[in-house]
């Protein structure tokens, strides 16, 4: 067989455009490919929802890749072990209540299972705006991350979504756009983003779950975005709350549909 570079090029373009066209109207759009976003994508897609996930970086996994200070081991607590079991991620007990897992294995396993469940994942895509109709966030405005990084004036494209999940972590990127550009109150005491507080793992892990909820019509918040939105502390390299938050936000959306 003689390989033809033009056939290779056409294959990539046509197959990618098929995915992108299918993703122009989805049940759930997830912004951020960290642990909570990937877990949510898995559970939603497994339940038959049409899911697209947009990650601005080239790689997925968020902060999980690097563990703590690039020591690529993560810590989870008892409550989250069942999530790792779902994704067949091995872990070992460190001491009572604390378990460790290889960060690379965790990321790749969760990402693979989300994609196999049917979630369509787009990397190198940033969300620069939202679409609002009748007081509800009804879609995302997307562009290539390299376009954003280069400061080029290139107009974006739009994705319609029944529900949107902000799992962009500390940055709360979708919520910042809504706060800046939309006449819409967030479900925080002030109606605005509160911002994250200093590290406190015990409190942060609990509040990650408490703060995982719908934050304005059409938009849910999960993972570290939830704590940053509602003023909770950061938790550092323990990831149980992130995993459980991803499952919880999927359950909330499924229960509302």
VODRENVO-701809 format. One record per residue: x, y, z of N, C-alpha, C in turn. Coordinates in steps of 0.2 Angstrom, whole numbers, plus 5000, padded with zeros to 4 digits. Each point is the difference from the previous one (the first is absolute). Example, Ala and Ser with C-alpha at 12.3 -4.5 7.8 and 13.67 -1.06 7.14 Angstrom:
GUMI n.east n.north n.up ca.east ca.north ca.up c.east c.north c.up
GUMI   5066    4972 5039    4996     5006  5000   5004    5006 5000
GUMI   4998    5005 4996    5004     5006  5001   4996    5005 5003
//
This chain:
GUMI n.east n.north n.up ca.east ca.north ca.up c.east c.north c.up
GUMI   5004    4994 5000    4996     5006  5000   5004    5006 5000
GUMI   4999    5005 4996    5003     5006  4999   4996    5006 5004
GUMI   5003    5003 5005    4997     5005  5004   5000    5007 4996
GUMI   4994    5003 5000    4999     5006  4997   4998    5006 5005
GUMI   5005    5005 5000    4999     5005  5005   4993    5004 5000
GUMI   4998    5000 4994    4994     5004  4999   4994    4996 5002
GUMI   5000    4993 5000    4995     4996  5003   5000    5001 5007
GUMI   5006    5000 5003    5001     5000  5007   4997    5007 5003
GUMI   5001    5005 4996    4998     5007  5002   4992    5000 4999
GUMI   4997    4998 4995    4993     5000  4999   4997    4996 5006
GUMI   5003    4994 5001    4997     4996  5006   4999    5004 5006
GUMI   5006    5003 5002    4999     5004  5006   4995    5006 5000
GUMI   5000    5003 4994    4995     5006  5000   4993    4997 5000
GUMI   4999    4995 4996    4993     4998  4999   4997    4997 5007
GUMI   5004    4996 5003    4998     4997  5006   5000    5005 5006
GUMI   5004    5005 5000    5000     5005  5005   4993    5004 4999
GUMI   4999    5002 4994    4994     5004  4999   4994    4996 5001
GUMI   5000    4994 4999    4994     4996  5003   4999    5000 5007
GUMI   5005    5000 5004    4999     5001  5007   4998    5007 5002
GUMI   5003    5005 4997    4998     5007  5002   4993    5001 4998
GUMI   4998    4998 4994    4993     5001  4998   4995    4997 5005
GUMI   5001    4994 5002    4996     4996  5005   5000    5004 5006
GUMI   5005    5004 5002    5001     5003  5006   4997    5007 5000
GUMI   4997    5002 4995    4997     5007  4999   4994    5001 5004
GUMI   4997    4994 5002    4993     5000  5004   5001    4994 5005
GUMI   5001    5001 5006    5001     4994  5005   4995    5001 5006
GUMI   4999    4994 5003    4997     5000  5006   5003    5004 5006
GUMI   5007    4998 5000    5004     5003  5005   5007    5002 4997
GUMI   5002    5006 5002    5007     5003  4998   5004    5001 5006
GUMI   5006    4997 5001    5004     5000  5005   5006    5004 4999
GUMI   5002    5005 5004    5005     5004  4998   5006    4999 5006
GUMI   5005    4997 4997    5005     4998  5005   5001    4992 5000
GUMI   5006    4998 4998    5001     4993  5000   5004    4997 5006
GUMI   4999    5003 5006    5003     4997  5006   4996    4994 5003
GUMI   5002    4998 5006    4997     4994  5002   4992    5000 5001
GUMI   4998    5006 5002    4992     5000  5001   4997    5001 4994
GUMI   5003    5003 4995    4997     5001  4993   4999    4993 4997
GUMI   5006    4996 5000    5000     4994  4997   4996    4995 5003
GUMI   4999    5000 5007    4996     4995  5003   4992    5002 4998
GUMI   4999    5006 5000    4993     5002  4998   4998    4998 4993
GUMI   5005    5001 4996    4999     4998  4993   4999    4992 4999
GUMI   5003    4996 5004    4999     4993  5000   4993    4998 5002
GUMI   4998    5003 5006    4994     4998  5003   4994    5003 4995
GUMI   5001    5006 4998    4994     5002  4995   5000    4996 4994
GUMI   5006    4999 4997    5000     4996  4993   4997    4993 5001
GUMI   5002    4997 5006    4998     4993  5002   4992    5000 5000
GUMI   4997    5006 5002    4993     5000  5001   4997    5002 4994
GUMI   5003    5000 4994    4997     5002  4994   5000    5007 4998
GUMI   5003    5004 5004    5000     5007  4998   5005    5002 4994
GUMI   4999    5005 4996    5004     5002  4995   5005    5005 5003
GUMI   5006    4998 5001    5005     5004  5004   5006    5002 4996
GUMI   5002    5007 5001    5006     5002  4997   5004    5004 5005
GUMI   5006    4998 5000    5005     5003  5005   5005    5004 4997
GUMI   5001    5006 5002    5005     5005  4997   5006    5002 5005
GUMI   5006    4998 4998    5006     5002  5004   5004    5004 4997
GUMI   5002    5006 5003    5004     5005  4996   5007    4998 4999
GUMI   5003    4995 5004    5007     4998  5000   5000    4994 4995
GUMI   5006    4998 4998    5002     4994  4995   4998    4994 5004
GUMI   5002    4999 5006    4998     4994  5004   4995    5001 5005
GUMI   4997    4994 5002    4994     5000  5005   5003    4998 5007
GUMI   4996    5001 5005    5002     4998  5006   5000    5005 5005
GUMI   5001    5007 4998    5000     5005  5005   5006    4999 5004
GUMI   4999    5002 5007    5006     4999  5005   5001    4993 5002
GUMI   4996    4995 4998    5002     4993  5002   5006    4998 4997
GUMI   5002    5002 4994    5006     4997  4997   5006    5001 5005
GUMI   5001    5006 5003    5006     5001  5004   5000    4998 5007
GUMI   4994    4997 5002    5000     4998  5007   5001    5006 5005
GUMI   5005    5000 5004    5002     5005  5004   5007    5002 4998
GUMI   5001    5006 4998    5006     5003  4998   5004    4996 4995
GUMI   4996    4997 4995    5003     4995  4995   5002    4994 5003
GUMI   4998    4998 5006    5001     4993  5002   4994    4996 4998
GUMI   5000    4997 4995    4994     4998  4996   4996    4994 5004
GUMI   4999    5001 5006    4995     4996  5004   4995    5004 5003
GUMI   4994    4997 5000    4994     5004  5003   4998    4996 5006
GUMI   4996    5004 5005    4997     4997  5006   4993    5001 4999
GUMI   4996    4995 5002    4993     5000  5001   4998    4997 5006
GUMI   4994    5001 5003    4998     4998  5006   4995    4994 4999
GUMI   4998    4997 5005    4995     4995  5000   4994    5000 4995
GUMI   4997    5006 5001    4994     5001  4997   5000    5000 4992
GUMI   5006    5001 4997    5001     5001  4993   5003    4993 4997
GUMI   5002    4995 5004    5002     4994  4997   4996    4997 4995
GUMI   4993    5001 5001    4995     4996  4996   5001    5003 4993
GUMI   5002    5007 4999    5000     5003  4994   5006    4997 4996
GUMI   5006    4999 5004    5006     4997  4996   4998    4993 4998
GUMI   4996    4997 5004    4998     4993  4999   4996    5000 4993
GUMI   4996    5005 4999    4996     5000  4994   5005    5000 4994
GUMI   5005    5004 5000    5005     5001  4995   5006    4995 5000
GUMI   4999    4995 5004    5006     4995  5001   5006    5003 5001
GUMI   5001    5005 5004    5006     5003  5002   5003    4997 5007
GUMI   5006    4997 4999    5003     4997  5006   5002    5005 5005
GUMI   4999    4999 5007    5002     5004  5005   5002    4996 5006
GUMI   5004    5003 5004    5003     4997  5006   4999    5003 5006
GUMI   4998    4997 5006    4999     5003  5006   5007    5003 5003
GUMI   5000    5006 5002    5006     5003  5003   5000    5000 5007
GUMI   4994    5002 5003    4998     4999  5007   4993    5000 5000
GUMI   4997    4999 5006    4993     4999  5000   4996    5007 4998
GUMI   4996    4999 4995    4996     5005  4997   5004    5004 4994
GUMI   5006    4998 4999    5004     5004  4995   5002    4994 4994
GUMI   4999    5002 4994    5002     4995  4995   5004    5004 4994
GUMI   5005    4997 4997    5003     5003  4995   4999    4996 4993
GUMI   5001    5004 4995    4999     4997  4993   5005    5004 4995
GUMI   5002    4996 4995    5004     5004  4995   4996    5005 4996
GUMI   5003    5006 5000    4996     5005  4997   4999    4999 4992
GUMI   5005    4997 4997    5000     4999  4993   4995    4995 4998
GUMI   5000    4994 5004    4995     4995  4999   4993    5003 5002
GUMI   4999    5004 5005    4993     5002  5001   4998    5005 4995
GUMI   5004    5004 4997    4998     5005  4995   4998    4996 4993
GUMI   5005    4996 4998    4999     4996  4994   4994    4995 5000
GUMI   4999    4997 5006    4994     4995  5001   4993    5004 5000
GUMI   5000    5006 5003    4994     5003  5001   4998    5003 4993
GUMI   5005    5003 4996    4999     5003  4994   4998    4995 4995
GUMI   5003    4994 5000    4999     4995  4995   4992    4997 5001
GUMI   4998    4999 5006    4994     4998  5002   4994    5005 4998
GUMI   5002    5007 5001    4995     5005  4998   4999    5000 4992
GUMI   5006    4999 4997    4999     5000  4992   4997    4994 4998
GUMI   5001    4994 5003    4997     4994  4998   4992    5000 5002
GUMI   4998    5003 5005    4993     5001  5002   4996    5004 4994
GUMI   5004    5004 4996    4997     5004  4995   5001    5007 5001
GUMI   5003    5003 5005    5002     5007  5000   5005    5002 4995
GUMI   4998    5005 4996    5005     5003  4995   5004    5005 5003
GUMI   5007    4999 5000    5005     5005  5003   5003    5004 4995
GUMI   5000    5007 5001    5004     5004  4996   5005    5004 5004
GUMI   5007    4999 4998    5005     5004  5003   5002    5006 4996
GUMI   5004    5004 5003    5002     5006  4997   4994    5005 4998
GUMI   4995    4999 5004    4994     5005  4999   4999    5004 5006
GUMI   4999    5006 4999    4998     5005  5006   4993    5002 4999
GUMI   4997    5002 5006    4993     5003  5000   5001    5007 5001
GUMI   4998    5005 4995    5001     5007  5001   4994    5004 5001
GUMI   4994    4996 5000    4994     5004  5001   4994    4994 5001
GUMI   4994    5003 5002    4995     4995  5000   4994    5003 4996
GUMI   4995    4995 4999    4994     5002  4996   4994    5000 5005
GUMI   4997    5006 5001    4994     5000  5005   4994    5002 4996
GUMI   4995    4995 5002    4993     5001  4997   4995    5000 5005
GUMI   4996    5005 5001    4994     5000  5004   5002    4999 5008
GUMI   5006    5003 5002    5002     5000  5006   5004    4993 5002
GUMI   5002    4996 4995    5003     4994  5002   5006    5000 4995
GUMI   5006    4997 5003    5006     4998  4996   4998    4994 4996
GUMI   5000    5001 4993    4998     4995  4995   5006    4998 4996
GUMI   5006    5002 5001    5005     4998  4995   5007    5003 5002
GUMI   5005    4998 4997    5007     5002  5000   5002    5003 4994
GUMI   5004    5005 5001    5004     5003  4994   5007    4998 5000
GUMI   5002    4996 4995    5007     4997  5001   5005    5003 4994
GUMI   5006    4999 5002    5005     5002  4995   5007    4995 5002
GUMI   5004    5000 4995    5006     4996  5001   5004    5004 5006
GUMI   5003    4996 5004    5005     5003  5006   5006    5003 4997
GUMI   5003    4998 4994    5006     5003  4998   4997    5007 4997
GUMI   4994    5001 4997    4998     5006  4998   5000    5005 5006
GUMI   4997    4998 5005    4999     5004  5006   5007    5002 5003
GUMI   5005    4995 5000    5007     5001  5003   5004    5005 4995
GUMI   4998    5000 4994    5004     5004  4995   4997    5007 5000
GUMI   4994    5001 5002    4996     5006  5000   4998    5002 4993
GUMI   4998    4995 4996    4998     5001  4993   4992    5002 5000
GUMI   4998    5004 4996    4993     5002  4999   4997    4995 4995
GUMI   4998    4994 5003    4997     4995  4996   4993    4999 5004
GUMI   4994    5000 4996    4994     5000  5003   4999    4992 5002
GUMI   4996    4999 5005    4999     4993  5003   4994    4997 4996
GUMI   4998    4994 5003    4994     4996  4998   4996    4999 5006
GUMI   4994    4997 5000    4996     5000  5005   4997    4992 5001
GUMI   4999    4998 5006    4998     4994  5002   4994    5000 5004
GUMI   4994    4997 4998    4994     5000  5004   5000    4994 5005
GUMI   4998    5002 5006    5000     4994  5005   4994    5001 5005
GUMI   4997    4994 5002    4995     5000  5004   5002    5002 5007
GUMI   5006    4998 5002    5003     5002  5007   5008    5001 4998
GUMI   5003    5004 5005    5007     5001  4999   5003    4999 5007
GUMI   5006    4997 5000    5003     4999  5007   5007    5004 4999
GUMI   5001    5004 5005    5006     5004  5001   5005    4995 5004
GUMI   5005    4997 4998    5005     4996  5004   5007    5003 4998
GUMI   5000    5006 4999    5007     5003  4998   5004    5002 5006
GUMI   4998    4997 5006    5005     5001  5006   5000    5007 5003
GUMI   5006    5001 5002    5001     5007  5003   4998    5006 4996
GUMI   5000    4999 4994    4999     5006  4995   4992    5001 5000
GUMI   4996    4996 5001    4992     5001  4999   4999    5004 4993
GUMI   5003    4997 4995    5000     5004  4993   4993    5002 4998
GUMI   4995    4995 5000    4994     5001  4997   4996    5005 5005
GUMI   5001    4999 5006    4996     5004  5005   5003    5007 4999
GUMI   5006    5001 4999    5003     5007  5000   4997    5004 4994
GUMI   4999    4996 4994    4997     5003  4994   4992    5002 5002
GUMI   4997    4996 5003    4993     5001  5002   4999    5006 5004
GUMI   5005    5000 5005    5000     5006  5005   5001    5007 4997
GUMI   5005    4999 4995    5002     5006  4996   4995    5003 4995
GUMI   4997    4995 4997    4996     5002  4994   4993    4999 5000
GUMI   4997    4996 5005    4993     4998  5000   4997    5004 5006
GUMI   4994    5002 4999    4996     5003  5005   4996    4994 5004
GUMI   5004    4996 5004    4998     4994  5003   5003    4999 5007
GUMI   4996    4999 5005    5003     4999  5007   5002    4992 5000
GUMI   5006    5000 5004    5002     4993  5001   4997    4998 5007
GUMI   5000    4993 5001    4997     4998  5007   5004    5000 5006
GUMI   5004    5005 5000    5005     5001  5006   4996    5006 5004
GUMI   5002    5000 5007    4997     5005  5004   5000    5007 4997
GUMI   5005    5002 4996    5001     5007  4998   4997    5000 4992
GUMI   4999    4995 4997    4998     5000  4993   5006    5000 4996
GUMI   5006    5000 5002    5006     5001  4996   5005    4994 5003
GUMI   5005    4999 4996    5005     4996  5002   5004    5002 5006
GUMI   5001    4995 5005    5003     5002  5006   5008    5000 5000
GUMI   5002    4994 4996    5007     4999  5000   5003    4995 5005
GUMI   5005    4996 4998    5002     4995  5005   5004    5003 5006
GUMI   5000    4996 5005    5004     5002  5006   5006    4995 5000
GUMI   5004    5002 5006    5007     4996  5000   4998    4993 5002
GUMI   5006    4995 4999    4999     4993  5001   4998    4998 5007
GUMI   4995    4995 4999    4997     4997  5006   4997    4994 4998
GUMI   5004    4994 4999    4997     4994  4997   4994    4998 5003
GUMI   4999    4999 5006    4994     4997  5004   4994    5004 4998
GUMI   5000    5007 5000    4995     5004  4999   4998    5000 4993
GUMI   5005    5000 4996    5000     5001  4992   4996    4994 4997
GUMI   5002    4994 5003    4997     4994  4997   4993    4999 5001
GUMI   4998    5002 5006    4993     5000  5002   4996    5005 4996
GUMI   5003    5007 4999    4996     5005  4997   5000    4999 4992
GUMI   5005    4996 4998    5000     4998  4992   4993    4997 4999
GUMI   4998    4995 5004    4994     4997  4999   4994    5004 5001
GUMI   5000    5004 5006    4995     5005  5002   4999    5005 4994
GUMI   5005    5002 4997    4999     5006  4995   4999    4997 4993
GUMI   5000    4994 4999    4999     4997  4993   4992    5001 4999
GUMI   4998    5004 4996    4993     5002  4999   4999    5004 4994
GUMI   4994    5001 4998    4998     5005  4995   5001    5007 5003
GUMI   5004    5004 4996    5002     5006  5003   4996    5006 4996
GUMI   4997    4999 4994    4996     5005  4997   4996    4996 4995
GUMI   4995    5002 4997    4996     4996  4995   5004    4997 4994
GUMI   5000    4994 5000    5004     4997  4994   5007    4998 5002
GUMI   5003    5002 5006    5007     4999  5001   5001    4997 5007
GUMI   5004    4995 5000    5002     4996  5007   5007    5001 5001
GUMI   5002    5000 5006    5007     5000  5002   5002    4994 5004
GUMI   5007    4998 4998    5002     4994  5004   5008    5001 5001
GUMI   5002    4995 5004    5007     5000  5001   5003    5006 5004
GUMI   5006    5002 4998    5003     5006  5003   4996    5007 4998
GUMI   4997    5000 4995    4996     5005  4998   4994    5002 5005
GUMI   4998    4994 5002    4994     5001  5005   5003    5004 5006
GUMI   5006    4998 5003    5002     5003  5006   5002    5007 4998
GUMI   5003    5001 4994    5002     5007  4999   4994    5005 4999
GUMI   4995    4997 4997    4994     5004  4999   4996    5002 5007
GUMI   5000    4995 5005    4997     5002  5006   5004    5002 5006
GUMI   5007    5000 4998    5004     5003  5006   5003    4994 5004
GUMI   5000    4994 4998    5003     4995  5004   5008    5000 4999
GUMI   5003    4997 5004    5008     4999  5000   5002    4995 4994
GUMI   5006    5001 4998    5003     4995  4996   5002    4993 5004
GUMI   5001    4995 4997    5001     4994  5003   5007    4997 4999
GUMI   5004    5002 4995    5006     4997  4998   4999    4993 4997
GUMI   5006    4996 5001    5000     4994  4996   4996    4994 5002
GUMI   4994    5001 5003    4996     4995  5002   4994    5000 4995
GUMI   4998    4995 4997    4995     5001  4994   4994    4996 5001
GUMI   4998    4997 5006    4994     4997  5001   4994    5005 4999
GUMI   5000    5006 5003    4995     5004  4999   4998    5002 4992
GUMI   5006    5000 4997    4999     5002  4992   4996    4994 4997
GUMI   5002    4994 5001    4997     4994  4997   4993    5000 5002
GUMI   4998    5001 5007    4993     4999  5002   4996    5006 4997
GUMI   5003    5006 5000    4997     5005  4997   4998    4999 4993
GUMI   5004    4997 4996    4998     4999  4993   4994    4995 5000
GUMI   5000    4995 5004    4994     4996  5000   4994    5003 5002
GUMI   5001    5004 5005    4994     5004  5003   4997    5004 4995
GUMI   5004    5004 4996    4997     5005  4995   4996    4996 4995
GUMI   5003    4994 4998    4997     4996  4995   4993    4998 5002
GUMI   5000    4998 5007    4994     4998  5003   4994    5005 5000
GUMI   5003    5006 5002    4995     5006  5000   4997    5001 4993
GUMI   5004    5000 4995    4998     5002  4993   4995    4994 4998
GUMI   5002    4994 5001    4995     4994  4998   4994    5001 5004
GUMI   5000    5002 5006    4994     5000  5004   4995    5006 4998
GUMI   5003    5005 4997    4996     5006  4997   4997    4999 4993
GUMI   5003    4994 4997    4998     5000  4993   4994    4995 4999
//
